[in-house]
Amino acid sequence: MTKFTLFIVCLCTSFCSCFCSCLCTGSRDSAEDSSIRTGADQTTAYFPLLQGKRFALVLNQSSVIGNVSLPDSLCRAGLRPAFLFAPEHGFRGEAQAGEHIGEGVDSLTNLKVYSLYGQQKKPAAEQMQELDLVVFDIQDVGTRFFTYLSTLHYLMEACAESGVELIVLDRPNPNDTIDGPLLQEGYSSFVGMHPIPLLHACTLGELALMINGEGWLPGALRCKLQVIPVSGWHHGQPYSLPVRPSPNLRDQQAVCLYPSLCLFEGSLMSVGRGTETPFKIVGYPDPRFGDFVFTPAGKGSLYRNQACYGIDLSKEDCPRGLNLEYLLSMYRRSEMGEAFFAHARFFDLLAGNSTLREQILAGRNQAEIRASWQKELEAYRKMRLNYLLYPDYQE
């Protein structure tokens, strides 16, 4: 073994150890998921496609084959990427939501890392000119406003413009249900780019097919796309994430509650960022909001070092889909009217429209609000069928 080969082996081993340290505190049920093999696990399907090619990886800490990082596995197979792209939360998933992600060189692999979050959300043309293909492998949580879908959209756009092929290594959807309002025209942003429900019941591979098929890329561009599907999983089958998808989704309970609690980010309420249980608690510095008390302490957290009063959902049964009662209850307790929506425009972007906020202000209950979505959801269900890669038992 040459010194260089020994160096690469040691490098990859260290890299793997770093990635594995990000495992969720709530581990997957091995009996339930032992037969599931993600797209990344299907190495015989895509390793040959990378031979002799100049390729980049779009990845984060969830990009693993079993318990081994994707870059480590590629390295061991003699497949070294040209460089890496990192989405929101960064290459290793350590940055907080909205935090600036810089570019640099990864200390473990000596690979250049380009950010796809911040001012440059789309790979530059000169970066794409260096490539034959791009491999995308990131775990999603099944909500329209989780920004990895937007990163995928911009990547598809760059690939279509440059003629570079995109390979999506698919992963299951842990919030696999259709629910919530559809995004309406005029409310497109990085937290929602497509006319799909808040909970879309698709994998990112299926959504990539949908983006192509529905003509959602600018100028009706189409990306040269190949999806490596998951094996042993179907829609409606529970799936617990083995790796944190982001810093504040630390276990399966938080992942499950995230669709319902993220809307609070457009209000004056804290969802526990800066505590040990983010996205499992809700509160505000006023006792009227509940008996449960928590104090955010993390850097940049809302109401840092202030006692917040509210509710603790950490031991509640996970809702299947979107539960608006948490939001409606806190709004009623506030007695603040429009002031409750301290970031009204951001709330509307998360919801995909202004209608939801207007319905809450008008005193509509959950049943009335949900009824207003049903016609659009039915049309979406029919359209979605054209892009499914897996049997559908989710309804």
N, C-alpha and C positions, 0 to 999 in steps of 0.2 A: 504494500500500500504506500503510495507516494505521500509526501507531507501535505500536498494540496488536497488530496482525497481525504486524508485524515482530518484536515481542517474543516472541510465541507461536512463530513459526518458529525463532527463535534458541534458545528454551527447549527445544523438541523436539529440535533438532539436538544440543544439549549432552546431553540425556537419552539419546539414542541412543548417543552416543559412550561414555557411562558404562556402559551395558549391554553394548556390544560388547567392552569391555575384560575381561569375565569369561569369554571363550571358553576352552574346555578346551585344555590343551596337546596332547592327542591329538585331532586334528581328524577329522571324518567323512571317509570315502572318498567323494569326489564322484561317482565313476563308479558306485559301489554305490547311493548314496542320491539321485542327482540327480532321479529321477522321483518321489520322495516329497514330498508336500505335506501339512503338518500341518493340523490343524483351524484353527489361527490363520491359515494361509495362504489358507484358503477365504473370503476377505473378502466375496465377493459373496453368500455364504450367510448371513452374520450382520450385516454392516454395516447393511443395511436394517432389521434387527430392533431396532437401537439408535436409529434416527432418532426424535427427539422423546421419548425415554424417559429416565427417571432411572435410571441404572445405576451399579453399582460393579464394580471389578475385583478378583479374587483372583489375585495374581501374584507372581512373583519375577524374578530375573535370567534365567531360562529362557524367559520369556514374550516371544518374539520372532516377527516375521514375516520370514523370511529372516534378514538381519542387522540388522533394524530392530526396536526395542522395540515391543511392542504399544501402550503408551500414546502413543508417538510417532506410530505409524501412525493411531491413532484421532484424535489431535490434528490431524494433517494433513487428515483427512477431515471435520473439524468436529464430531467426536463426543467431547465432554469428559465423563469420568466424574464422578460426584458426589464420590466418594472412593475410596480404595484399602484393601484388606485384605492384610496380610502374614503368611505362615506361619512355621514354624520356620526359622531362619537369616536371617529378615528380608527386607525388600523388595528389597535388593540382593544377598542371599545371602552376606553377610559375617560373620554371627554364628555362633559355634561351636555345636555340639550342646548343647542344654539351656540355652543362654545366654538371659537375660531379654531380651525384645524390647519396647522401649518404643513409645509412640505419639508422633505429632508431625506436622509438616508437611514434606513433601518439598521440599527447597530448589530443585530444578530445575523442578518442575511447579506448586508452590504448592498441591498437593492434600493434604488430610488423609489420614494413614495410620493405620489401626487395626490393632493386633496381634491375630492369631488363635493366639498361642502364649503360654503362661504361664497365668495365672489365667483369662483369658477366651479360651477356645478356640472359642467359638461367638459369632457376631454377636449383639449385643443387639437386643431387640425394637424399641427406639426407633431404632436404625440401620436396621433393615429397613423401618420405616414410611416412610422417606424414599425408598424405591426401588420401581421397577417390575420390575427384573430384576437379576441378578448374572451376571457372566461369569467363569468359572474357567479359567485357562490356566497350568498348572504341569507341568513334566516330571517323571515318576515314574521309578523304576528297577526296578519289578517285584517288590518284596519287601513282605511284609505289614507289616514293622516300619518302613518308611520313612514318616514321619509325614504326608506330604502326603495320603495316603489318608484318614487320620483327620480332617484339616482338611476334606476334601471331605465326609465324613460329617456333621460338625457343621454345615457350611454347608447341606447338604441338609435337615437337621433344621430350621434356622432359616427356610429358604425355605418348607418345608412348613407350618410354623406360621403364617407371615405371609402365605401366598398369593403369594409373589414367585417369578417364574420363574427357573430356573437354566439357563444355557447353558454347556456344557462344551466347550471347544475341545480336541479329543483329540490325543494325541501317541503315537508308537510305544513299545513296551516293549523296552528294550535287554537285559533278562534274561528273554526270553520262553520260559519252560519251566515245567512243573508239577513241583514237587519239595518235599520237606520235610514235616514234620508239620502237621496242621491245628490251629488254635486250638481249645481245649476250653473248655467252660463253666467260669467262675471265673477265667479268665486274660485277660479283656478289659481293655485299657488303651489309652493313647494310642499305644503302640507295637504295637498289634494289637487291633482292635475286632470283627473278623468271623471266622466259622468257615470260613476259607479257608487253603490251604497257605502255607507260608513263601514259596514262589515260586508265584504264582498264574496266570501266563500270560494276564493280561488287561491292557488299557489302563485308564486311569482312567475313560474314557467307558463302557467295558463294565462296570466295577465300579459306577459310578453306577447303571446300569440294573439291576445285580444287587441293589444295596442297596434300590432301589425294589421290584423284583420279588419278592424273598425276604422282604419285610416287616421289614427290619432297623432301620428307624427306629422310635422309641418310639411306642407306641399305634397301630401299623400305619399311621402317616402315610405319605403318598406326596408326593414332591416333583414339582412341574410341571417337567419336564426336557426339554431338547433337547440332543442331542450332535451337534456338527459333526465328522464323521469325518475321519480321515487318508485321503488319496488316494495310491494307488501303493504301498501296503504291505500285507503279509499276515502272519499269525502264522507264526513260524519264520524270518522274514527278518531278517538281522542289521541292526542300527541303531546307529551310533556317535553319541553325543550331541555336538552342536555347542557346547553351553554347559554349564559345570559345574552339576550339579543341587544341589550343596551344597559348602561350603568344603573338605571333606576327601575328596571324590570328584573328583580333579583330572584324571583321564584315563580312557580306556576300560578300561584294565587294572584300575584301582581299582573302577570300576563293576561289572566282571565278578566280581571277588573279594569284593565287599562282602557278598553273601548268605552266603558261607562264613565270613568273618572277623568279621562283626558280632556273632556269638554270643560271641566272646571278651570283649565289653564287659561280660558278666555274670561274668567270671572275674577272676583277678588279673593277667592278661596285658595288655600294651600292644599296640595295633594301629598304633602309629606316629603317633598324634596329637601334634602339636608337632614333627614332622620334615617333610622334603620329600617323603616317600613314604607318607603315611597310607593305611591299608587295602591296603598291599602288603607290609608287614613285620609280624612278630609277635615279641615278646620279653619278657623279665623280667630283673631285676637278679641273675642267677645263671648262671654259665657252663654249667651242666648243660643249659640249654635250646637251645644251639646255638653255632655258630662265628661267625655274623653278629652284628656289634655296631652298635648305634645309640644315640644319646643324645637323648631328647626335650628340647626347649628352649623350646617355645612356652608362653605364659602359660596356666596351668590344666591343662597336660598331665600325664598320669600318669607318675610317676617322672621328673619334670623334673630335668634336669642329672645324671641317673644313667645309667651305662652299662647298656644292656639287651642280653641275649644271646638269639639266636633264629634265625629264618629270614627269608630275603629271597625273596619270590615275584614280584618285579617283572619278571623275565625268564621266568617260567613260562608255559606255555600256559594260557589262561583255562579254568577248568572250566565245563562247560555244566551249570548247575544247582548243587546244593549238594554240596560236598565236605567230608565230616566228618573226613577223615583228618588235616587240619591240627589240629583240635581234639583228636582222640583221641591224636595223637602228643604234643602238648604236655601233655596230662593225664597220660599214661604217664611222660613225662620228669620231671614234677614230683614224683611219689611223695608227694603231699600229700593224696590222698583228697578228702574233702569241702571241705577248706580251699582247694582249687584254685578252687572256685566262690565267690569272695569276695563276690559279690553274687548269691546264689542266687535270690532272688525275682525280681530283674531278669532273670537268665538264663532263668528259667521264663517270664516275660512275653514275652521275645524268641522263645523256642521255641514259646510258645503252650500249654505244658503243663509239668508236672514230670516227665513220663515220660522225656524225652530225658536229662535230668540223671541220673535214677535208672538208666537203661540204661548210661550211661557209668560210673557208680560201680560197677555190677554187672559191669563188664568186657566188655560186649557189643561186638562188632566192627561195622564199618560195614555189612556185608551184613545182619547180624541186625537192626540198628536200622532200616535202610531197608525191610526186609521187613515191619516192624510198621506202616508207613504205608500199604501198598498198597491195602487194602480201602477206607479212607477217601478215598484219592486217586481211586480208580475212581468212587466216588459223586460226588465233586466234579467230575470230568471230565464226567459226564453232566449235572449241573446247569449247569455253565458253558456248555454248548452253547446254552442258551436265550438267552444274552445276547451272543453274539459278533457283532461288526460287520464282521469281516474273515475271509476264507478261512483255514482252520486247517491249516497244514502243520507245526506246531511239534513234533509227536510224532516 
